[in-house]
Amino acid sequence: MRYLMVVVAALSVLALSACDRPTVVAPSAPAAVVAVPGPAGPQGATGAPAEKGATGSTGATGSTGAEGAKGEQGKTGGGAIVVVPVPAPPR
């Protein structure tokens, strides 16, 4: 019973202290200074024309690839003909 009273008292203190929070007021920021630009000045002189770059040289031709290996010679046919039947379409 004694622990129950201590727990209830602690919970009530926490509950009541949570409700009483002071309001924080943030200070206002100072007004920003806006600089107004003056009138535009005269236009500058035209720049010099650009120089043309040199053309690059042509690249070297690649070498020819190696020849592939020869395949095995085929055997002569035996004369038998195999006919594979085509299945009928489903209805």
C-alpha positions as CSV (number, residue, x, y, z in Angstrom):
1,M,0.0,0.0,0.0
2,R,2.9,2.3,0.8
3,Y,4.4,1.9,-2.7
4,L,1.1,2.5,-4.3
5,M,0.8,5.9,-2.7
6,V,4.4,6.8,-3.7
7,V,3.7,5.8,-7.4
8,V,0.4,7.7,-7.4
9,A,2.1,10.8,-6.0
10,A,4.9,10.7,-8.5
11,L,2.5,10.2,-11.4
12,S,0.4,13.2,-10.3
13,V,3.5,15.4,-10.0
14,L,4.5,14.4,-13.5
15,A,1.0,15.0,-14.9
16,L,0.6,18.4,-13.3
17,S,4.0,19.6,-14.2
18,A,3.5,18.6,-17.9
19,C,0.6,21.0,-18.2
20,D,2.3,24.1,-16.8
21,R,4.9,24.8,-19.6
22,P,5.9,28.5,-20.1
23,T,5.4,29.9,-23.5
24,V,8.6,30.6,-25.4
25,V,8.6,33.8,-27.4
26,A,11.2,33.9,-30.2
27,P,12.7,37.4,-30.8
28,S,11.8,38.9,-34.1
29,A,14.5,39.1,-36.8
30,P,15.8,42.6,-37.7
31,A,14.5,44.1,-40.9
32,A,16.6,43.2,-43.9
33,V,18.4,46.0,-45.7
34,V,17.6,46.0,-49.4
35,A,20.2,47.6,-51.6
36,V,18.8,49.4,-54.7
37,P,21.1,49.2,-57.7
38,G,22.0,52.4,-59.6
39,P,21.5,53.1,-63.3
40,A,23.2,50.8,-65.8
41,G,26.6,51.8,-67.2
42,P,27.6,52.1,-70.9
43,Q,28.0,48.9,-72.9
44,G,31.5,47.5,-73.1
45,A,33.6,47.1,-76.3
46,T,33.2,44.0,-78.5
47,G,35.7,41.2,-77.8
48,A,38.3,40.0,-80.3
49,P,37.3,37.1,-82.6
50,A,38.3,33.6,-81.5
51,E,41.2,31.7,-83.1
52,K,40.5,28.6,-85.0
53,G,41.9,25.3,-83.7
54,A,44.0,22.9,-85.7
55,T,42.4,19.8,-87.2
56,G,43.4,16.5,-85.5
57,S,45.3,13.8,-87.4
58,T,43.7,10.6,-88.6
59,G,44.0,7.5,-86.4
60,A,46.0,4.4,-87.4
61,T,44.2,1.5,-89.0
62,G,43.7,-1.6,-86.8
63,S,45.3,-5.0,-87.5
64,T,43.4,-7.9,-89.1
65,G,42.0,-10.5,-86.7
66,A,43.3,-14.1,-86.5
67,E,41.5,-16.7,-88.7
68,G,39.1,-19.0,-86.9
69,A,39.6,-22.7,-86.5
70,K,38.3,-25.1,-89.2
71,G,35.1,-27.1,-88.4
72,E,34.9,-30.9,-88.6
73,Q,34.0,-32.3,-92.0
74,G,30.3,-33.5,-92.2
75,K,29.5,-37.2,-92.9
76,T,27.6,-38.4,-95.9
77,G,23.9,-39.1,-95.3
78,G,22.5,-42.6,-95.0
79,G,19.4,-42.1,-97.0
80,A,16.8,-42.3,-94.2
81,I,14.1,-39.6,-94.2
82,V,12.5,-38.6,-90.9
83,V,9.1,-36.9,-91.1
84,V,7.9,-35.1,-87.9
85,P,4.1,-35.0,-87.7
86,V,2.5,-31.5,-87.0
87,P,0.0,-31.6,-84.1
88,A,-3.5,-30.6,-84.9
89,P,-4.6,-27.2,-83.5
90,P,-6.8,-27.3,-80.4
91,R,-10.6,-26.8,-80.8
